[in-house]
Amino acid sequence: MATDYDELRNDVKESQDSSLEALQSANKPDAQSVIRELHETDALDDAMVPGGEFVNEELVVQVIPQAEDEFTCSSCFLVRHRSQIARQKDGHFYCVECEG
């Protein structure tokens, strides 16, 4: 009697069939519950800080305008003192560190 070695064994066939049935009968979440969960986690992510604490306060920052003896580097965008200018090209200033 010839043996077909490419044919699946009976025990493998049964385990494949049962695992397929288990997957098909598993409870699938409905779309609304998935959307609700996503919104809940997004709301929690907004209120969390890296340390895991909830912060509910508004930060107030005072913006100081650029002084006469300062410039903004066109490469690193940092505000530096005019003594740090390495070159000027087409009205753009570049600092010593970026040109260095």
C-alpha positions as CSV (number, residue, x, y, z in Angstrom):
1,M,0.0,0.0,0.0
2,A,1.3,3.4,-1.0
3,T,1.6,6.1,1.6
4,D,0.9,9.8,0.7
5,Y,3.3,11.7,2.9
6,D,1.9,15.1,1.8
7,E,-1.5,14.4,3.2
8,L,-2.2,15.8,6.7
9,R,-2.4,13.4,9.6
10,N,-5.8,12.9,11.1
11,D,-4.8,14.4,14.5
12,V,-3.4,17.6,12.8
13,K,-6.6,17.9,10.7
14,E,-8.8,17.7,13.9
15,S,-6.7,20.3,15.8
16,Q,-6.9,22.7,12.8
17,D,-10.6,22.3,12.5
18,S,-11.2,22.8,16.2
19,S,-9.0,25.8,16.4
20,L,-10.8,27.3,13.4
21,E,-14.1,26.7,15.0
22,A,-12.9,28.3,18.2
23,L,-11.8,31.4,16.3
24,Q,-15.1,31.7,14.5
25,S,-17.1,31.3,17.6
26,A,-15.1,33.8,19.7
27,N,-16.9,36.9,20.7
28,K,-16.1,39.7,18.3
29,P,-16.2,43.3,19.8
30,D,-18.7,45.6,18.1
31,A,-17.5,48.7,16.4
32,Q,-19.1,51.1,18.9
33,S,-17.3,49.5,21.9
34,V,-13.9,49.7,20.1
35,I,-14.5,53.4,19.2
36,R,-15.6,54.1,22.8
37,E,-12.4,52.5,24.2
38,L,-10.2,54.5,21.8
39,H,-11.8,57.7,22.9
40,E,-11.4,56.8,26.6
41,T,-7.7,56.1,26.2
42,D,-7.2,59.3,24.2
43,A,-8.8,61.3,26.9
44,L,-6.5,59.7,29.5
45,D,-3.4,60.2,27.4
46,D,-4.1,64.0,27.2
47,A,-4.3,64.4,30.9
48,M,-1.3,62.2,31.7
49,V,2.3,63.5,32.2
50,P,5.4,61.2,31.8
51,G,5.5,60.6,35.6
52,G,1.9,59.2,35.5
53,E,0.3,62.0,37.4
54,F,-2.8,63.8,36.3
55,V,-2.3,67.5,35.7
56,N,-5.1,69.9,35.3
57,E,-3.5,73.3,35.3
58,E,-2.8,75.8,32.6
59,L,0.8,76.8,32.0
60,V,1.6,80.5,31.6
61,V,4.7,81.5,29.8
62,Q,5.9,85.1,29.4
63,V,7.3,85.6,25.9
64,I,10.2,88.1,25.8
65,P,10.8,89.7,22.4
66,Q,14.2,89.4,20.7
67,A,16.6,92.2,21.8
68,E,18.5,94.5,19.5
69,D,21.8,92.6,20.2
70,E,20.3,89.2,19.4
71,F,19.6,87.2,16.3
72,T,17.9,83.9,15.5
73,C,20.1,81.3,13.7
74,S,18.5,80.2,10.5
75,S,19.9,76.7,11.0
76,C,19.2,75.7,14.6
77,F,16.6,78.5,15.3
78,L,18.1,79.4,18.6
79,V,18.3,83.0,19.7
80,R,21.9,84.0,20.2
81,H,24.0,87.1,20.9
82,R,25.2,89.0,17.8
83,S,28.8,88.1,18.8
84,Q,27.9,84.5,17.8
85,I,27.2,85.3,14.1
86,A,29.5,83.2,11.8
87,R,28.0,84.3,8.5
88,Q,25.1,86.1,6.9
89,K,23.7,85.0,3.6
90,D,20.6,86.4,1.8
91,G,19.5,88.1,5.0
92,H,19.8,84.9,7.1
93,F,22.2,84.7,10.0
94,Y,24.0,81.5,11.0
95,C,25.7,81.0,14.4
96,V,29.2,79.8,15.1
97,E,28.1,76.4,16.3
98,C,26.1,75.6,13.1
99,E,29.0,76.8,10.9
100,G,31.6,75.3,13.1
